[in-house]
Amino acid sequence: MVIGCSTAERKSMLRRGGNIQRSQQIFSKRWRVCLIALLCCFLWGSAFPSVKIGYALFRIDAADTASQLLFAGVRFSLAGLLAILFACIGEKRFVWPKRSAWGMVLVLCLFQTVLQYFFFYIGMAHTSGVKGSIITASNTFFAILISSLLLHQEALTGRKILGCIAGFAGVVVINLTGSGLGGGVTLLGEGFILLAAASYAASSSLVKQFSARENPVVLSGYQFLIGGALLALAGAAAGGTLRPVSPAAWALMLYMALISSVAYSLWSMLLKYNPVSTITVYGFSNPVFGVLLSMLLLKEGDQVSPLRCITALLLVCAGICIVNRKETRRR
């Protein structure tokens, strides 16, 4: 395999091979997978109250869509730069996608950043952090449907369908009001959060497919950088502004950029070295962290009764466990 290569090229190939082997050992051992996945879900769960707090710190009104897009764009552009920096440190060289990988970067950019966060940031301005965190849990079920029916990465079984029904029952329960669903659901709020979940699910299946040909951290970094720039340009062109009330606003922006760069990079590596269903089972902790942190930081305990909140969380968790129980036992 290395015949005809120079000494430097052979050393580079051996170094890359060693890096791949070490990464596989790190991201496929069960207890490490558990800890890394839970860390990612905690970070993502903290994003729900962070977005709401960020709107207050940057004085962004719920109806100011342009500023919301600018806010998202700045966050993800910074997240892309951080992810690329992490990849460069890991590779000990400047990383750049191969020519054949740019198409993958742009496709991921569309689903993972532009569409997902266009819907997410507008949706979070029109719903509570508690509701947003639980509705987002539906991305697990969208991912199963996409990987099964569209990309044919796994079979759609009766167990998985039952899990999807249980999970969406949790989404319905959290939105019930005294008069039923009508008073608790809006297109710009809960509807947009659901569309964001569908976009994220598509990107998860695509990451699994693309990571076989390109470093997933490099893909995440450049798609965040391009997608964030597009969102920021769209928001600025529409008249969006950021008016921080204190230095704490930029500290929060940096934390939110780290949420994306760290969580998505680690999650992409988990998807690269493990079956999608094995990793998505940990997604149940995402809404748990989101609800608890929203109640703690946003004082949203009165938005949802404790009994209804617990019931919804149990249904979402049961759905994900039902979907993944058979595959987890086999593993």
C-alpha positions in Angstrom: 0.0 0.0 0.0 2.9 2.4 0.7 5.1 1.2 -2.2 6.2 4.2 -4.3 5.5 6.7 -1.5 8.1 9.0 -0.1 9.3 8.6 3.5 7.2 11.6 4.6 4.1 10.2 2.9 4.6 6.8 4.5 4.9 8.5 7.9 1.8 10.6 7.3 -0.2 7.5 6.3 1.0 5.5 9.3 0.2 8.5 11.6 -3.3 8.8 10.2 -3.8 5.0 10.6 -2.8 5.2 14.2 -5.1 8.2 14.8 -8.0 6.3 13.3 -7.3 3.2 15.5 -7.1 5.3 18.6 -10.3 7.2 17.8 -12.1 3.9 17.2 -11.0 2.6 20.6 -12.1 5.8 22.3 -15.5 6.2 20.6 -16.6 2.6 20.5 -15.9 1.4 24.1 -19.3 1.2 25.9 -18.7 3.2 29.0 -16.9 5.9 27.1 -19.8 6.0 24.6 -22.2 6.5 27.5 -20.2 9.3 29.1 -19.6 11.2 25.8 -23.2 10.8 24.7 -24.5 12.1 28.0 -22.1 15.1 27.9 -23.4 15.9 24.4 -27.0 15.7 25.6 -26.4 17.9 28.6 -24.8 20.5 26.4 -27.7 20.4 23.9 -30.2 20.5 26.8 -28.6 23.7 28.1 -29.1 25.3 24.7 -32.8 25.7 25.2 -32.6 28.1 28.2 -29.4 29.6 26.8 -31.2 30.8 23.7 -34.0 32.4 25.7 -31.4 34.1 28.0 -29.4 35.2 25.0 -32.4 36.9 23.5 -32.7 38.9 26.7 -29.0 39.7 26.9 -28.9 40.9 23.3 -32.3 42.6 23.5 -33.9 40.6 20.8 -37.7 40.7 20.7 -39.8 37.6 20.0 -41.0 39.1 16.8 -37.6 40.2 15.5 -36.8 37.3 13.2 -33.9 39.2 11.5 -32.0 39.6 14.8 -32.7 36.0 15.7 -31.1 34.8 12.5 -28.2 37.2 13.0 -27.8 35.8 16.6 -27.8 32.2 15.3 -25.4 33.0 12.5 -22.8 34.6 14.7 -23.0 31.6 17.1 -22.5 29.0 14.4 -19.8 30.8 12.5 -17.9 31.0 15.8 -18.7 27.3 16.4 -17.4 26.4 13.0 -14.1 28.2 13.7 -13.8 26.4 17.0 -14.5 23.0 15.5 -11.9 23.5 12.8 -9.4 24.6 15.4 -10.1 21.4 17.4 -9.6 19.3 14.2 -6.3 21.1 13.4 -5.1 20.4 16.9 -6.1 16.8 16.7 -4.5 16.3 13.2 -1.5 18.6 14.1 -1.9 20.3 10.7 -4.4 22.7 9.0 -7.4 20.7 7.9 -9.3 21.3 4.7 -12.1 19.1 3.1 -11.1 17.1 0.1 -12.4 18.3 -3.2 -14.9 15.4 -3.3 -16.1 16.3 0.2 -17.4 19.8 -0.5 -20.7 18.5 -1.8 -21.1 16.7 1.6 -20.3 19.9 3.5 -22.9 21.9 1.6 -25.6 19.2 2.1 -24.9 19.0 5.8 -24.8 22.8 5.9 -28.3 22.9 4.5 -29.9 20.4 6.9 -27.8 20.7 10.1 -27.4 24.4 10.2 -29.4 26.5 7.8 -32.8 24.7 7.9 -32.5 23.4 11.4 -31.6 26.6 13.1 -33.8 28.8 10.9 -36.8 26.9 12.4 -35.2 26.4 15.8 -34.4 30.0 16.6 -37.7 31.4 15.4 -39.5 28.6 17.2 -37.8 29.1 20.5 -38.9 32.8 20.4 -42.5 31.6 20.3 -42.5 28.8 22.8 -41.1 27.9 26.2 -37.8 26.2 26.9 -39.6 23.2 28.5 -41.8 22.6 25.5 -39.0 23.1 23.0 -36.7 20.7 24.7 -39.3 17.9 24.7 -40.6 18.4 21.2 -37.0 18.3 20.0 -36.8 14.7 21.3 -38.9 13.8 18.2 -35.7 14.0 16.2 -34.8 10.5 17.3 -38.0 9.1 15.6 -37.5 11.2 12.5 -33.9 9.8 12.3 -35.2 6.2 12.5 -37.8 6.9 9.7 -35.3 8.6 7.5 -32.6 6.0 7.9 -35.1 3.2 7.4 -37.4 4.4 4.6 -35.2 6.9 2.7 -31.6 5.9 3.2 -32.2 2.1 3.9 -29.6 2.1 6.6 -31.7 -0.2 8.9 -35.0 -2.0 8.9 -38.2 -0.3 10.1 -39.6 -2.9 12.5 -42.8 -3.1 14.6 -40.8 -2.4 17.7 -39.5 0.9 16.1 -43.0 1.9 15.1 -44.3 1.3 18.6 -41.5 3.4 20.0 -42.3 6.2 17.6 -46.0 6.2 18.7 -45.0 6.3 22.4 -42.5 9.1 21.8 -44.9 11.3 19.8 -47.5 10.6 22.6 -45.1 12.4 24.9 -44.9 15.4 22.5 -48.8 15.5 22.5 -49.1 15.3 26.2 -46.7 18.2 26.9 -48.8 20.4 24.6 -52.2 19.6 26.0 -54.1 22.4 27.6 -57.5 22.6 29.3 -59.2 22.9 25.8 -57.0 20.3 24.1 -54.2 20.9 21.7 -55.5 24.0 20.1 -54.4 26.5 22.7 -51.0 25.0 23.1 -49.6 24.7 19.6 -48.6 27.4 17.1 -46.9 27.1 13.7 -44.2 29.6 14.6 -43.6 28.0 17.9 -44.1 24.3 18.4 -44.5 23.8 14.6 -41.1 25.3 13.8 -39.4 23.3 16.6 -40.8 20.1 15.0 -39.5 21.1 11.6 -36.1 21.8 13.2 -36.1 18.3 14.7 -36.8 16.8 11.3 -33.9 18.7 9.7 -31.6 17.6 12.5 -32.7 14.0 12.0 -31.9 14.1 8.3 -28.4 15.5 9.1 -27.7 12.7 11.6 -28.3 10.0 9.0 -26.2 11.9 6.5 -23.3 12.3 9.0 -23.3 8.5 9.4 -23.1 8.1 5.6 -20.6 10.8 4.9 -18.2 10.1 7.8 -17.1 6.9 6.0 -15.4 9.2 3.4 -14.4 12.3 5.4 -13.4 13.3 9.0 -16.7 14.1 10.6 -15.2 16.9 12.8 -13.9 18.6 9.6 -17.4 18.2 8.0 -19.1 19.7 11.1 -16.6 22.6 11.3 -16.9 23.8 7.7 -20.7 23.2 7.5 -21.1 25.3 10.7 -18.9 28.0 9.3 -20.7 28.3 6.0 -24.1 27.8 7.4 -23.5 30.3 10.2 -22.3 32.9 7.6 -25.4 32.4 5.5 -27.7 32.9 8.5 -25.8 35.9 9.7 -25.8 37.5 6.2 -29.6 36.9 5.9 -30.3 38.4 9.3 -28.1 41.4 8.7 -29.6 42.0 5.3 -33.1 41.9 6.8 -32.1 44.6 9.4 -31.1 42.4 12.3 -29.0 43.9 15.1 -27.2 42.6 18.2 -27.3 45.0 21.2 -25.5 43.3 24.1 -26.5 44.7 27.5 -23.2 43.6 29.2 -20.1 41.5 28.6 -22.0 38.6 29.9 -23.9 38.5 26.5 -20.7 37.7 24.6 -19.6 35.1 27.3 -22.9 33.4 26.7 -22.4 33.6 22.9 -19.0 31.8 23.4 -20.6 29.1 25.5 -23.3 28.5 22.9 -20.6 28.2 20.2 -18.8 25.7 22.4 -22.1 23.8 22.8 -22.3 23.3 19.0 -18.6 22.7 18.2 -18.0 20.3 21.1 -21.3 18.4 21.1 -21.6 18.0 17.3 -18.0 17.0 16.9 -18.2 14.4 19.6 -21.6 13.1 18.4 -20.3 12.8 14.9 -17.4 10.7 16.0 -19.9 8.5 18.0 -22.0 8.0 14.8 -18.9 7.2 12.8 -17.9 4.3 15.0 -21.2 3.0 16.2 -24.7 2.1 14.8 -27.1 5.0 14.7 -29.6 3.2 16.9 -27.0 2.5 19.6 -26.2 6.2 19.9 -29.7 7.7 19.6 -30.8 5.7 22.7 -29.0 8.3 24.8 -31.1 11.1 23.3 -33.7 10.6 26.0 -31.5 12.5 28.4 -31.6 15.6 26.0 -35.2 16.6 26.9 -34.6 15.7 30.6 -31.6 18.1 30.8 -33.5 20.7 28.8 -36.6 20.6 31.0 -34.7 20.6 34.3 -32.4 23.5 33.2 -35.3 25.5 31.8 -37.2 25.1 35.1 -34.0 26.1 37.0 -32.8 29.0 34.9 -36.0 30.3 33.3 -38.3 29.7 36.2 -40.7 27.9 33.9 -42.0 25.5 36.5 -45.5 26.9 36.1 -45.6 26.4 32.3 -46.2 22.6 32.7 -47.7 20.7 35.6 -45.2 18.3 37.2 -47.4 15.3 36.6 -47.8 16.2 32.9 -44.1 16.9 32.5 -43.1 13.6 34.1 -45.7 11.7 32.0 -44.4 13.3 28.8 -40.8 12.6 29.7 -41.6 8.9 30.5 -43.3 8.5 27.2 -40.4 10.0 25.3 -37.9 7.9 27.2 -40.0 4.7 26.8 -40.3 5.3 23.0 -36.6 5.6 22.6 -35.9 2.6 24.8 -38.5 0.5 22.9 -36.9 1.4 19.6 -33.4 0.5 20.7 -33.8 -2.3 23.2 -33.3 -5.1 20.8 -30.3 -3.6 19.1 -28.7 -2.7 22.5 -29.1 -6.3 23.8 -27.5 -7.7 20.6 -24.6 -5.3 21.0 
